[in-house]
Amino acid sequence: MPNARPREWTAFGDQLRALRKAAGLTRIDIAEKLRVHISSVSGWELGKRLPREAQRNKLAHVLGCSLAQLFPSSEVPQLSAAAMIDVIRELPGLLIDCTQHCESLLRVIRFAAPYATATNVQVSWRKLISERLREGSLLVQRLEIVYELPRLKELLANIIAYDPQHYQVKIACPGLKQIAPFMGGYIFDNREILLGAYWTQIPPLDQPCIHLTGEPYAMFFNGFWNEIWQREKLINPRGSHDLSAVQELAVALGLPRRRWKAFVAEAEHYEVGDGAPPLI
């Protein structure tokens, strides 16, 4: 069924396209000047979403117009919206855009079972997060269901790789396997939320992903996160300096204690095919 979109989104998209062409600019020009992915600009012009509050004045400046000219309605709309995202064409650029503009906090939720994510979605985005983690400009809080030892090894690889001050992991339902695939999500600075169904094929064709923005969504997911986050135990309170909680979890999942040192060594040298850090 076609995705219904507010009229002001379509009106804004038409106006943006007209103003851009009048200014002699391409979509690539706009993307470069605003430091966003070109798919974001395409989404605006197609009426799929609106630019964020922080981007609007700069967009008007680039176009050489006022906000009143940019938004055809008599009142600039408040950004509170839900939009379906094309996983292949739009999601990679949107992840990059949200991460670049994220001021300090990324929260990662995994609600259910095993999943796979297409390489084209993950590579550049995970490298960007890795850079921000290493420079200390982004805190990643991760709530994860660990259902088997290979999954735990991937989490351990990140714990070892990043400063514990900036990478925090809590585990829910360790060892739980019999659960239907559901969804996962990312919360950027408690303002922008991306939710997606678990992807069981690569590439994840025809799988839904939704982009939520606005105060009502932010209030709900911030409250939801705080509720579930306080229920679980941080397994890396001192990062790689104290892996005792990770060891106990590994043993509970079936790892012989004599294999623990080898398990850590494997995690230290963990490699993924696309060269990006695992599980972010």
N, C-alpha and C positions, 0 to 999 in steps of 0.2 A: 504494500500500500504506500503511495507517495507520502513523503514526510511533509506535514503541514508546517509552514513558516509564517511568522508574523508579517503583516504587510509592510511595516516600517523597515524590516530587513531588506525586502525586495526593493523598496523605494530608495533606501540608502545605497544598495548595490548599483542600481541604475545611475544614481547621482554620482557615485564615486567613479564609475566607468566614464561618464561624460566629462567630469572634471579632469580626470587623468588624461584623457585623449586631448582635451582642450589645452592642457599644459604640455603636451608633447612627450608624455612619459609612458613607459611600458610598465607592465606588472613587475618585471624584474627590477626596474628603477625604484619603484615604490618599496619593494621588499628590501633592497639594499640600503635605502635611506632610513628605513624604520628598523633595520636589523631583524627582520622576521623572514620566515620561509615564504617562498612564492606561493605555496599552497594556501597560506593564510590570506594573502591578497586575493587569490582566486576565489576563496570561500566568501570573502566580503562582497566581491562583485557579483557573485552568483546568489547572494541573499541567503547564504547558509548560516551566517553568524555576523556579529558586529565586532569591530575592534574594541579592545579593552579601554577602560576609562583613561589609563595612562598613555595610550597610543593616539588618542583622538586629536589632541592639540597639535602634536607633531605631524600627524597625517594632514591636517588642515594647512599647516605651515608649508609642508612639502608641495601641496597642491596650489598654494598661493590663494587660499580662500579662508573664510571664517567658518566656525562651527555651524552657524546658522545656515550657511550655504551648503555645507557638507551634508547636513541632515535636513531633508526637505520638510519634515514635520515641524510644527510651530514650537515643539518642545523637544530638546535632545533626549532620546530615550535612555532610561536607566538600564544598565546592562544586567539583566537577569534572564537567563535563557537556557534552553536545553536543545542541543542539536546533534543529530546522528552524523557520525564521521565515517567517511570512506576509509577503511583500514589500509588499503594499498596506496591510494593516491594522496590522502590527506593526513593520516595519523603520523607518519614519520616527521613531517614538517611541523606539525602541531606540538609534538613532544619536544622538538628542538626549540621552538618558539617559547613554550611554557618554561623550559629549563633555563634558557638564557635570561628570561625576565623574572625568574624566581629569586626573591631577595635572599632567603636564608634557609627555608625549610621545605623538604620534600618528604611526604609520608606515603608509604607503599603498603597496600593491603592485598593479601591473597585470601579470598574468602573460602576457597574450596580445594579442588584436586589438581593432579598434574596437568601441565599445559606446555605448549610450545609456542614460541613467538617467531614470526618471520624475520629472517636476517635483515631485510631492508628496513624494518622498523627499529631494530635494536642497535645496529653498529655505531652510527654517528652519535646517536643519543647517549648511549652508555659511555662512550668515550668522553663526551662533554661532562657527564656526571662525574666520571672518574677524575677529570681535571679539576673540577670544583671541589671534590672531596679532598684531593691532595693539597690544594691551596687553602683549604679551611674556610671556604666561603659558602658552603652548603652543608646543612645537617640532614642526614637521611635517617628516618625512623622506619623500621621495617617490622611488620607483623606477619608472620609466615607460618603456614602449616607444614611441618616437616614429616613426610610420610615414609621416608626410607633413607638409608645411609648416603647414597649418592647425592641426594638433595642436601643433606647436612654438610657434606663435603664442599658443595658449592657455596653455601653460606659461610663456612669456615674460611674458604679462600678469600672472601671479602673482608671478614673480620681481621685476618692476618694482613691483608693488603692496605687497609685504611686506618687512619688515626682513630682510636676508639672514641675520641672526643666528638667525632663527626659521623660515626656510623653505629647505630644502635639497633639490636635485633632482639625481638621477643618472639617466643614460640607458643603457638596454640595447638592443642590436640596432637601431640607428638605420636607418630606411628599410625595415625588414622588413614586408612586406605579406602574403605568402602564408603565413598561419598561421591555423589554425582557432581560432574563439573558445573561450576556456577559462574563466578566472575571475580575479577580483580580490579584494582584501581590505583590511581595516583592522585594525591592532593598537594597542590603547589601553593605554599604560603597560606593554607587554609582559605584560598580564594577561588582557585580554579580546580575543577575535579574532572578527571577522565576515568570513565568506567568502561570495561570491555568484557564480553563473554570470554570464557576460556577457549583458546584456539587449539583445536585438535588436529589441524592440518596445516601444512606449510606450502604455499602462502595461505593465510587465513581468509580465503575468499568468502564473501557474503556473511561474515561474522559481524555482529553489531558492536559498535563502540559509540559512546555518548559523551559529549562535552557539556558540562554543567558550569554555569557562572552565575554569580549574584548572591546577595546576602542570605536569602532563604536556604539555598543549597549549602552555603558556607557554614551557616549556623547548625544545620542538621549534621553534616559530616564531621564538623569539629566536635560536636557533642557525641556523636557515634564513636569517633576515634578515641576520645578521652575515656569513654566507658569501657571499650574493649582493651585499650592499652593498659589501664590500671589493673586489669584482671590477670595479666600474664607476668612472668618473671623475665627480667633482662638476662640474657645468657652471656653477654660479653660486657660486664660492668667495668672491666679494665682492659677491654679489647684483647689483643693477643698476649697481654701481660698476665692474664688469668683466664685460662681455658677450662677450668675445672667443671663449670656448668655444662660446657659443650661436651666434655668427656663423659660426664654422667649421662647425658642425653644419647651420645653415641653408643654407650654400653647398653642402655635401655632399648635401643633400636637393634641390638644384636651384634655389636662390634666386640670381639674378645679384647680384654684389657691389654693383653700383650701386643695387640695390633695398633694401639693408640698412637705411638710415636710415628709409625709408618703412615697412618691415616693423616696426621698433621703434615708430614713431609709431602704427601701426595697433594694435599690442599695448597701447600706453599708453591707447588709447581703446576697448579691446575691451569690448563690451557683450553680455550674455546676456539672454534674454527675461525671466527670473524675477528679475533684479536682483541675483543672488548671484554671488560670484566664481566663475570657471570652474575646473573640474578639481580639486576638492578632494573 
